[in-house]
């Protein structure tokens, strides 16, 4: 497979592949519960989880004023964050946010199935070693000189976010530092066992340092046996 790469990463999914794993018929409430279980079992948090609503004006659909008014009535005013219209939600009100989505379901969509109001649950994490129950060593972006393996995501860091509208999906970035074959084979199937979607064997990359201090990457296709719990 790979001889002592500096890191093995997974992006699920790249923007060109849709940006997130769809969770099929899994309900919003079940999706959040499964995410909570994954976080509790397989990770340790970095900082507080963040929850918010994004308000969009989908092409061909435009602004859906009555949904925006109800969102603001329940959760407070819209703010602007990097050009996005957003309503922050405190962690203690996450269940209320799901109830609001239930109340407005199904939201109108355009021909691309884009709804106007999305709820996000975002977590920055460290991955645990299933053999020790402790964080895998080396999960520190400063070790990798700020090199990013996805836009805004530096090597040495991992994150996961649940996106809820009419459907549920999860975006995820995983980074396993100093990932020899043994570490990959015991960690990846364990993560898969607790995730509510199938990891793709094709979105893994191996990152190796160069003599100049930068990093090279190459595509890494994990065999099916490496995605199954041993």
C-alpha positions, 0 to 999 in steps of 0.5 A, a space after each residue: 500500500 504505502 510505506 510510512 506516508 506523512 498522512 493519509 487523507 479522505 475528503 467526502 466528497 470533493 465539490 466536483 462529486 457533490 460536496 457531501 455524502 447523501 444519507 438516503 432515507 435516513 431522517 433528520 433526527 436519526 442523522 443527527 443521532 448517528 453523527 452524535 454517536 460517531 463523534 462520541 465514539 471515534 473522536 475528541 472535539 476541538 472547540 465547541 460544535 457550531 450550529 446555524 441556518 443558511 438562507 439561500 435564494 436558489 436559482 429559479 426559485 428566489 427568496 422564499 419570504 414566508 420561510 425566512 420570516 418564520 425562521 427569524 421569528 423562532 431563532 433571531 435575525 439574519 446576519 452576514 457571514 462571508 457573504 452568506 445570510 445566516 442565523 446562528 443556533 445555540 447548541 441547546 436549541 439543536 432539537 428545536 432546529 430539527 423541529 422547525 425543519 419538520 414544520 416546513 417540510 417539504 421546502 420548495 426546491 428548484 430543478 436542481 433540488 436546492 431548498 432555501 433553508 439549510 441547517 448545519 452542525 459542524 465539528 472540528 475533531 481529532 480522530 481516536 485510535 481504536 486500539 488505545 482510545 486516545 487521539 492518534 498522535 500528530 494531529 497538528 496542522 503546524 507539522 505540515 507547514 499549512 499545506 491544505 488537502 481541501 480548501 480551508 482544511 490543513 493537513 493534520 486536521 479533521 472535520 465533519 458537518 451534517 447538512 439538513 434541508 429536505 434531505 440529510 447529507 454529511 461532508 467530512 475530511 479525515 486526516 490520519 498522520 504518520 499512517 502506516 499500513 497497520 494504523 490504516 487497517 485498524 482505524 478506517 474500518 472502525 470509523 466506517 462501522 460508526 459512520 451512517 454512509 459508505 466511505 468511498 475507496 477512491 477519495 483517499 490520498 497519501 501525502 509525503 514530504 519532499 526534500 524542499 519541505 513541501 508535500 506531494 500527494 498521490 491517489 490511494 485506493 483502499 482495498 475493500 478489506 480495508 473498509 471492513 471492520 476486522 
